[in-house]
Amino acid sequence: MADNFDFAALAKSWQQQPVTEETPPGADDLAQASQRQREQKWLMYSEWLGAVIMAGSALWLLFNLPGWLGGLSALFLAFGALGAAYVSWHIHRPILAYGNWSSSGLVKFRRQACQLSLRYYRYTQLSCVALVLFTLILWLLQLTQLDNIPLVMRWFYSLMVSPLCLFASYRLQLKIRQKTAELAQLDNLAQDFQHAE
């Protein structure tokens, strides 16, 4: 989720406020934070659903696909389900539970959301890397003749999944750079509020 935010204008506006006490932001100031919480909630629900589907698929594969391929696929899906649940709990919940809507609290919210977005992007990158490794393992199982991997499955992961994962990793790296720059600006804003206090 992109945060189109003019940090310089915001800092200048807040530094020029003549009031000595911190006043709560208006409805317009809170609209973006409220929208972010709603989007985060639906993203969390979709990840929970994905985790349940992956866990169910892992159980199905464990009992219906014998051999190395079934066991490896079930293990891979089980770790994916656990990872999705972990990300949902540690990444989304702090944003949904946030409730300090003062001016400095709003800056802290945006800073925390930016930090959590960075962590989320890195976890997603790891998932993409795991899928590429899974593709390599499929080929390794076939080459060592430990299991007979269906040709369609090997080519699907090689020609569709892996290239998409590599492209997604590249795009996520660009977002990580953008969020890192935003986080530096938000750190400066948060320090301004600390000095003002």
Residue pairs with C-beta under 8 A, 6 or more apart in sequence:
1 36
1 39
1 117
3 32
3 36
3 110
3 113
3 114
3 182
5 32
5 110
5 182
7 182
7 185
7 186
7 188
7 189
10 189
11 188
11 189
11 192
14 103
14 189
14 192
15 192
22 102
22 103
22 104
23 103
24 101
24 102
24 103
25 101
25 102
25 103
25 106
29 103
29 106
30 101
30 106
33 101
33 106
33 109
33 110
36 95
36 113
37 95
37 96
37 98
40 92
40 95
40 96
41 92
41 96
43 92
44 88
44 92
44 93
44 96
47 84
47 85
47 87
47 88
47 92
48 84
48 85
48 88
50 84
51 80
51 81
51 82
51 84
51 85
51 88
52 81
54 77
54 78
54 80
54 81
54 84
55 77
55 78
55 81
57 77
58 73
58 74
58 75
58 76
58 77
58 78
58 81
59 74
61 70
61 73
61 74
61 77
62 70
62 71
62 74
64 70
65 73
65 74
67 147
68 141
68 146
68 147
69 138
69 141
69 147
69 149
72 137
72 141
76 130
76 134
79 130
80 127
80 130
83 123
83 127
87 120
87 123
90 119
91 116
91 119
91 120
91 123
92 116
94 112
94 116
95 109
95 112
95 113
95 116
98 109
98 112
100 108
100 109
101 109
103 193
104 190
104 193
104 197
107 186
107 189
107 190
107 193
108 190
110 186
111 183
111 186
111 187
111 189
111 190
114 179
114 182
114 183
114 186
115 183
117 175
117 179
118 176
118 179
118 180
118 183
121 172
121 175
121 176
121 179
122 176
124 168
124 172
125 169
125 172
125 173
125 176
128 165
128 166
128 168
128 169
128 172
129 165
129 169
131 157
131 161
131 162
131 165
132 162
132 165
132 166
134 157
135 154
135 157
135 158
135 161
135 162
138 149
138 153
138 154
138 157
139 149
139 154
139 158
141 147
141 149
142 148
142 149
142 154
